[in-house]
């Protein structure tokens, strides 16, 4: 068994959690740190091996919604689309593992049989990824950048009209570079990042 330490936010902590304004019972992990098997599983042509969660992981987001990753959830610790790794860096750091495990339970490869899989919208699921990163102590700018990456390049399973699956990878990388610059320049909140990207989506689809 491999146990990975995750920093847990507590009520009243400064500059941690889903946001500095969040307090109380929201933005909390239960049963953390994430515990994963040291047995590696290869899925398809994915670049990184997967491992199973050995114990359930629970997280309450900034809205008070409970998210769960059950035992046997498969995770590679990297919810960031592979095409964005050169821009963001390797996301398989221990501080990202709990967030990645939760995100994978709801939309990750190999978890299609879980009751959680695709049970909430892609927007809710990607926002939870941001919240859980912040609750694990990831700095706001880094968490916003990782959120933008899964929002832009991640799955959109219940909204085919907004799919970007056919946009060329080079075009998506260019868009991600622009988004990173926007985040660093403007320090937007989550809603502003979503609005910025949704307004630019039509032009991305034209480039398909």
Secondary structure, DSSP 8 states (H G I E B T S, - for coil): -EE-------TT-TT-SS-TT--TTSSEEES-S-EE-S--B--TT-SS-BEEBSS-EEEE-TTS-EEEE-TT-EE-S--S-GGGHHHH-----GGGHHHHHHHHHHH-TT-TTSTTTT-S-HHHHHHHHHHHHHHTT--HHHHHHHHHHHHHHS--TT-GGG--TTS-HHHHHHHHHHHHHHHHHH---HHHHHHHHHHHHHHHHHT-
